[in-house]
Amino acid sequence: MYKRIFVLLFFIGINLFAQELDSTVANDDFFKEKSKKHWWKNWKEDWTLWELKGVPFIEANYGFGSIDNKNMNYDFAKVGMAELKLGYSTRKNFYDEKVINFKDRYFFISRIGSDLESKNAKYNELRSSIWRFGFNKRKGYGYKLNDFYLLPYNSSGFVWTGLNMKDYPPTIWPAVYPPLEGQLKAEKDAHFLERINQTLKFGTINETGINFDFASSIGLNVGYETTVVFPRHLFWKHLGSLIIESAGEDLLGRFINEIAESSPISLPFVNFILKGAYQYAFYTLKKDKMNWPFNSEAPLTYEHFKLGITFTF
């Protein structure tokens, strides 16, 4: 249901600006300079966290979603989420004072748990509680109309997750499976959970959404988040996977720049849709192999629909 809500808000945002904005040609010098940059230069620029610039902001989010592992037989109970973000935001005029380029860098801390979800867990679902923290970058292109901003964004970052399981499969066996088969599946699931329970695990996080900003001081946002938690960190495989993902995003960025040269007004939503689709496609590949395309095990994954409010100072 929350995916439908997200899509609805997306099309409402498009209609708000359809009559206000006209298509034209952007500054060629900007794109010539942009085309000279490669993914490794953009990556270095994006992750220079010690050079935080812009105005500070505080953001609070609430969300609800699900936890999964492709190889587990038992299901996790639905979870709710409460989150706090602290960071810095920069905005620059991109075209004719109607289209802006924005970038946020922030630290976040979240509490996720089945106890934050209003629905009770089903008989065969496993309850859990999570604390996590990490660093993220959020960027894109947005529309400016007087004191109102519509900012479609994509974000990516790193996260450290501490899982605390409330239930284990053997505690509810053999309700779901025949005795022998059920015992083997329960033991396999329990072994996986024991490896990651009450330990700090590294992972990656992506989010796609829209921020509705009023007078550059208060914003309401809606987003969809995907998170991959590695049961163990295979550094070289993770680095190889990250390079492949970044190189593909760089190629996509070059294609988006070509579109922007002829139609800069369409850039915010073209960038938002294509990069969001790319991130989600890569996420689905990592659900089977956490360091895709390299041989690796299936990770723990989270998907959340999020609503939030942002205060910019």
Steps between C-alpha positions, in 0.01 A plus 500: 500500500780745590658452156174618344498805726854584392411472130191718553703776667754478220242570229342777706842667510533479123157657443578788736774622270375395157345841424771712661818381332609523137770298328818668365877454468736496800846650540737296280804585714347326800451174312841516336655523845266230633591260219870524587437352843518126547330289764808482723527881508130537579526230769794679665313830490179352640668323791728779622303507824751713685429792262136542593356816350166674494233569759424257784179301513321260733261239366268254674352199320248231576459195282370147473616206296640149492814292561605209282766246418463306175619172652296504821187288527347693789364851460583813696223702659427837344694786657464870567782755501587827675798695366697819562731669247752779560678654204577781261322604182618698195290639214610672180308645209532271201281651231310828476430502877232235441718191532750459783771251585502383863715272714462390863753314714390370837542264794199291598396276788194273489297270720320222312280239661191286482380679815478825298258345253133526598414150378568197719741237372347188351549161661787395271676841477825593676510824699813716503646828623776702334718802573704636210706804399683616191593770251310588185497739206180617335498697177311586185338783310187681606246761398470843657181706487529811716544367854390143423741224394426155361812288547503142363807325641707184503733413785763240582722433797653263754331362810596300810219285638452326834231230490329362809268208427199457729407159355689209348356237263525203744272683745208474256586166333326284379198719423582557136679190368487120547714396801830390337498750216390774735779426746770519231366827359464651846859410591631649175314827558607512864864451405486796260337723761749400771785617277364853475305537825632755754797591281573816302477431126599721208270569205381738231188714481311670214193719493284660233244765581363853471541794736234773503682805637328817616704822513826303537427447868245220542469197275273198482645193333390157387744227402566132447814349654689178428778369726745213462665363817803277442517189724878538458701766322701367205705813433638424153174361366311795643750742344465329161122511520510867601726587206266327255195674648673841496622455142147413385361804680761719330395375155137565591595849617658576163177396325298722735731792421426455130128525576556808714683680221187506286235508773628629837149541639448123481829429678376472863251222429707327231793485743270387782332220304803357321735504798229369731430212261872426469547492878203270553610266219845467654341446841292206369820341366666536840207328673629170354873582513598773744812582291346451157627391250754316717406175668378585851215414735158660521495796743240628741294768322259772609242695302320798653247758397588823683334831586693786652535865587814709447603822678768703321677780685 
